[in-house]
């Protein structure tokens, strides 16, 4: 007795399932007598390539075709019902040499014996050698009028382009599960086998889009029980082991080494192929990814996941337990593992090693992510603490509090002393030279000190006024503060000299402030910018340098270097030519971040001026 897939092979185009567009095209060619000389049928196994080739070979020779299909009654159809010399089927897997191709080339010149056309059906044509393809090129391109070639393959990518360009190509698709289930039901009804609708659906799912595979499973189950039920299908086909595959996947995603090794051991003891286990695990991971992405109803009900009823529950549970990133990582590694198993001499060890590497690698990755997160949290906390400290230790004395007590209680002594020295002098000495150096003239004019004033002040005090101011300063500032200021100034000069000797290697680090900043990094960056603009000696560079003297501050942001401008010069700073000069200056200083203009109503220097006026009075402090 023939197997079901041979017994119920379609003999007419009307019986072919799931390939309606291809069937329509082929039948129309026969009706309109537009027969081509070469066809290429591609697609997965068991989807009807060879069946359609045989039907087409009989239909083109039929004397009275019915709706594009052979009638089965004429002399040609009866002659072709059995083996016939006019329809030659060749398996290219076993006849793939150049001699076989030359034999075809020699025989095509002979006319058919009893039919209109001599049809060559070459199955698995991708197995032909390069020499065989070359030998057939001219014959396939220009065969005799009485010859038709039908090439069938599951791997069209292996065919030379010279062959592909000479054929009309038809791509056969996988059959949908519901169409397969209906076909299996018709076969069981014809055979008198009792079954349930759910059992037919389970068999169709196991067929995975292939009619031949589905009918092979149905043939195996035909004698399994009086009534074929889903439980019989799962028990006999081993599909119920999807729960074990689900356990192995869950152990892998959960980083459970012991559970994973026990699961693999269970498969090995039951005689399962490790390559098959890896394939099932890859399919399961893919299905979990789909369920996680679109939900169980759309994935299972919508046909995105082809799975049996038992494993659908496991898919939903796994998708709920694990993250998308974890599932995708497992799937990516399993794909490479499945490929390597084909060439492994010890598949079990290879699979176990691959899964151990996957688990340990994901553990290390999780640890690294946790460490980075902890560092980020600590950095944010440190920044907040620093911000709160700056706000709480601004150096501005509360009402009724003296300068000395404010300095002692609200800020470190060194920082207070540095600011005291920096703000009370109207005409301080220019900062030490960094790199090629810069002077007070670099900031837009000779008048106005770099420590406090943010704007050019043409009404600079005279020498006598300077002396009076200096004397008043010496009397107003407490002796302890003055001593601390002098010490801090010496320490700053020492640090500046060391930085000058070592070179500026951290220009893109730290908080870069305006020229009033006493921090070394801020002075270095600002000096580099001004020196570059002075050397550039172009109108745009002169404009950019002049704007810096009008209160433009430089502050580091997460994504840019901000040139913070007061209202009266903000639009000037936004000029593309000015921004381009600032970018060039930053690049020359080794700063990777780009310049960006920002507007502020309260400039950084305004805060310094307010503090200085509250600490030392209006004398000696100029507001630009």
Steps between C-alpha positions, in 0.01 A plus 500: 500500500637842406560761762243775537710774344558286188145372483347845525748688280306748289437403136329822395568866568160520672626263771814703582456685832651825621663607170212677327702782330745253344223263393306785339804615303588153375144415396467831316819429306354170389163654408664779300772274356777723636735224602850604602809291434642500859343520847652516846292376796643598840377456855523291814461123507161344442317809372415368152793582269542155345124439503431818302785416262348160423149644455636773271696243294183300439285809444719643220472164320129443564285506190196642682614681818220589740543835675875475444527149651547169315173326418632153578294346219688576179769277351780732615375503861471122504845464352645735762317334790791256530869545436557658162807597302354842422497615866843454651542548876859531614629522855787748484625386842616169352546610137688823549808458283594668177452168314133488609453855370666410170270200469197730531652736244539213251150357548297821477542502122277190467127556450248367757360155433128542568449856628538861388776587748789323659517627862810477719427528876830547684443474877745643756669685217723693739705179544640521147870579477636814341602308191152350465340844523735634235424205274125570525511878458459516125250216493276660764523837330411377150355149512320343201135595453383165634695515833395652833723513808352509855764547771405446865708594804474583868810725488479741207781714642744227396407527134716713269346824381547380144249221569258717697483758222400236243196368693157620605509473878213392729548512879288244682400604852440301817142385547296666774409286799123524451529394133719205600255398774212499250705290257586245771133482596408419137765227483385344830139514383595327175689233694222453756723598795330656803655816636418822680531848355761594762708195403502605134613846606784356711616285206489803271716697745752218508512510120643854525360609164596184307224284354727197477620532860146543630375196308798297625401580860137423420605166348697413814201582725244320284530175700587650838149492645136450413454877510788738436497762776745778590628291790582214262680742268709650781585162651605330176683786334687616809354847474410479867872541577457869429471536877859374536618746237318774690677398822839511329422847364385624841814366670716674240325834534500474880881441502446164675806291409398192698148495358629547145751214530233268647262581214765427235585177682134398485493550123823302460371206709182484293709474182415840358729655243676805638462670163124438515489631858684815395260543208195458724650740754564759228143467371365529853709812570376655177140427596550649846642812337193530277259447790690756706480749213136476389323302774376143513171555315657665197796262495315168532160596358648713224728227371828670592585202720451146367488292817300226660242571764713370786794731434281810460463519879876471548562777247273740685664417834854545367411826328361635825802401712786633287588830340518566128875563521561166675291303249666666201847431643423130547354472149803668343746264670290190427500573128881487495501188719262314269730572206811377683336174609496377141877459503557402864641155582346515850165681466400471866819661627474768234142585595574501874809716452307746285220531757748536789678780312166664432393485864835616640528773240156632586588488870812707439300740290237536774771566757656764276164670451444503876842653561446768237158578647650526849773733372244717326288516813802592710600764247153653504496496880845659514390770256191573706707519818747734333218717372340517843838578653558787257155639570544472875857631506477794265703718732224761528464587870158471650343807653698600806786264422853625450722424207734296710225287654346443158831381367556276797159336497381489140793420273850354499763752605716464190214559256382798699849648509547455128175675425590778744826568318338471158214739547630797693771613262386733226813449294638156585802363330419293193479122552813292449567399143365162392631349179600803297351731765239773499475841660231735614494656155381169365166552671408798291684792656758617746256625756308277738634207693433144396403397852169681541403724213323335208478814286743757374511809724667800341486698827790322666612655830821701507820395671412700813158343506662161471724571798204620707301199403788271585548663836129481574502142394783416736315658789161350420610144452570318832861402556417129518312518172781695337755240614285218370454685172872545455560130573230395256644729234844344539350150482310593185811642334692184589225283346493722193874467453474123530220489244702720267799268529292184451283638222122516482384139482154530653353799326173313446455408865370690799259792514614773263394843615562856392829686543399591851534135599792418721497132407802398300301315231279800435798732463675255271202461269414867491864592436524252217182635338609864524854426381368310200259780407772764534736304275225433245484874431185491287189721532294204627770405753529862619122512539497173695779623729327833555181321604692305764594834663132598517400238753479181295565206733619151406332208675515127429175319428441128448479539123671830420720785619258783578599860431255665739427854381313788666190635330676789328745282307322168472401548135857593411630177652252296298657626178618189306838661432554561875392145590735366232790692658414366844487145363839545339640634826357208697644255250843660528478465879420127475132533599277258314169662589359761264410861578143607562364846582276530804320798645474594866365802681725444800855456385749299703701816557195681633491254788868565571443875496206477740704290742794738481280804562343332803836391635711809439263782416469689174849648513744324276235301320401608151178387338542522119 
